[in-house]
Amino acid sequence: MAIHASLAAPSGPALEVDAAPCYRIAGRRLERGPGHDLLTEDLHAGWSFHGERRPFCLACHAITVRFQSEAGDMSAPLGPYDLLFVATHYAYGDDQLVACFCPHTNTWLAERDGAHWPIMILEEVRVC
């Protein structure tokens, strides 16, 4: 199984992002999979993905969210969410605020515990 995500467009169809078991949003970078392959960087005017500029807008289905510190400490998982939507500086899971991105500190402010985390990890929901 893998997460299927897309980058929205102001007009026209969304761009499908390469499926992966997880994504990381580390600062202004979107990384894919456990290898942290760089997919795109937020370049203020939008993300560059496969040669196209897109607004910072990512949608994923059936995922959980965790936060990670630079030292590797992890938060408890949040979710699962049927839909996680990340746009500009906000992440919403099923229409509830999950976190806000703070550009001055380059961290995510987790709504649940008020902690600042440099990395947000999106993982597929594991079904046993």
C-alpha positions as CSV (number, residue, x, y, z in Angstrom):
1,M,0.0,0.0,0.0
2,A,1.1,3.6,-0.5
3,I,-0.2,7.1,0.0
4,H,-1.6,8.8,-3.1
5,A,-1.2,12.5,-3.0
6,S,-1.8,15.4,-5.3
7,L,-0.7,19.0,-5.7
8,A,-3.6,21.3,-6.5
9,A,-3.6,23.8,-9.3
10,P,-5.3,27.2,-9.5
11,S,-7.0,26.0,-12.6
12,G,-6.9,22.7,-14.3
13,P,-6.3,19.2,-12.9
14,A,-4.2,18.4,-9.9
15,L,-0.8,16.9,-10.4
16,E,-0.5,13.4,-8.9
17,V,2.6,13.0,-6.6
18,D,4.6,9.8,-6.8
19,A,2.9,7.3,-4.4
20,A,4.9,6.4,-1.3
21,P,4.5,4.7,2.1
22,C,5.2,8.1,3.7
23,Y,5.9,11.7,3.0
24,R,7.9,14.2,5.1
25,I,7.4,17.9,5.1
26,A,10.7,19.2,6.5
27,G,10.7,22.9,6.7
28,R,9.9,24.0,3.1
29,R,10.7,20.7,1.5
30,L,8.4,17.9,0.5
31,E,10.2,14.5,0.7
32,R,9.0,11.1,-0.4
33,G,9.5,7.7,1.3
34,P,11.8,6.4,3.9
35,G,14.8,7.6,1.7
36,H,13.7,11.2,2.0
37,D,13.8,11.7,-1.8
38,L,13.3,15.4,-2.5
39,L,10.1,16.0,-4.5
40,T,9.9,19.7,-4.3
41,E,10.7,22.8,-2.3
42,D,8.5,25.7,-1.4
43,L,10.0,28.6,-3.4
44,H,7.7,31.3,-2.0
45,A,5.8,31.6,-5.3
46,G,4.9,27.9,-5.2
47,W,6.4,24.5,-5.4
48,S,8.2,23.4,-8.5
49,F,7.1,19.9,-9.4
50,H,8.0,18.2,-12.7
51,G,8.8,21.6,-14.2
52,E,5.5,23.2,-13.1
53,R,4.9,25.8,-10.4
54,R,2.1,24.9,-8.0
55,P,0.7,26.5,-4.9
56,F,1.7,24.8,-1.7
57,C,-1.3,22.5,-1.5
58,L,-1.1,18.8,-0.9
59,A,-4.0,16.4,-0.4
60,C,-3.6,12.8,0.9
61,H,-6.2,10.1,1.8
62,A,-6.3,7.6,4.6
63,I,-3.2,8.7,6.5
64,T,-1.9,9.3,10.0
65,V,0.3,12.3,11.0
66,R,3.3,12.3,13.3
67,F,5.8,15.0,14.1
68,Q,9.5,14.5,14.5
69,S,12.3,16.6,16.2
70,E,15.7,17.1,14.7
71,A,17.0,14.5,17.3
72,G,14.5,11.9,16.0
73,D,12.0,12.1,18.8
74,M,8.5,11.3,17.5
75,S,5.1,12.6,18.6
76,A,2.2,10.2,19.1
77,P,0.3,9.5,15.9
78,L,-2.7,11.7,15.0
79,G,-5.6,10.4,13.0
80,P,-6.3,8.3,11.0
81,Y,-7.7,10.9,8.7
82,D,-9.8,10.2,5.6
83,L,-8.4,13.4,4.1
84,L,-5.4,15.5,5.1
85,F,-5.1,18.8,3.3
86,V,-1.9,20.9,3.6
87,A,-2.2,24.4,2.1
88,T,0.3,27.3,2.6
89,H,0.8,27.3,6.3
90,Y,-1.9,25.0,7.6
91,A,-2.6,21.2,7.8
92,Y,-6.2,20.0,8.2
93,G,-7.3,16.5,8.9
94,D,-10.9,15.8,8.2
95,D,-11.6,19.6,8.4
96,Q,-10.0,19.9,11.8
97,L,-6.8,22.0,12.2
98,V,-3.8,19.6,12.8
99,A,-0.9,22.1,12.7
100,C,0.3,25.5,11.5
101,F,3.6,26.2,9.8
102,C,5.6,29.0,11.4
103,P,7.9,30.4,8.7
104,H,10.0,32.4,11.2
105,T,11.1,29.2,13.1
106,N,10.6,26.8,10.1
107,T,8.6,24.5,12.4
108,W,5.1,23.1,12.6
109,L,3.0,24.1,15.7
110,A,1.0,21.0,16.6
111,E,-2.6,22.0,17.5
112,R,-3.0,19.0,19.9
113,D,-0.1,19.7,22.3
114,G,1.2,23.2,21.3
115,A,4.7,21.9,20.6
116,H,6.9,23.1,17.7
117,W,8.2,20.3,15.4
118,P,10.6,20.8,12.4
119,I,9.2,17.8,10.5
120,M,5.7,16.6,9.8
121,I,5.4,12.9,8.7
122,L,2.4,11.6,6.7
123,E,2.1,7.9,6.9
124,E,-0.3,5.4,5.4
125,V,-2.9,3.9,7.7
126,R,-1.9,0.4,8.5
127,V,-4.7,-2.1,8.5
128,C,-4.1,-5.5,10.2
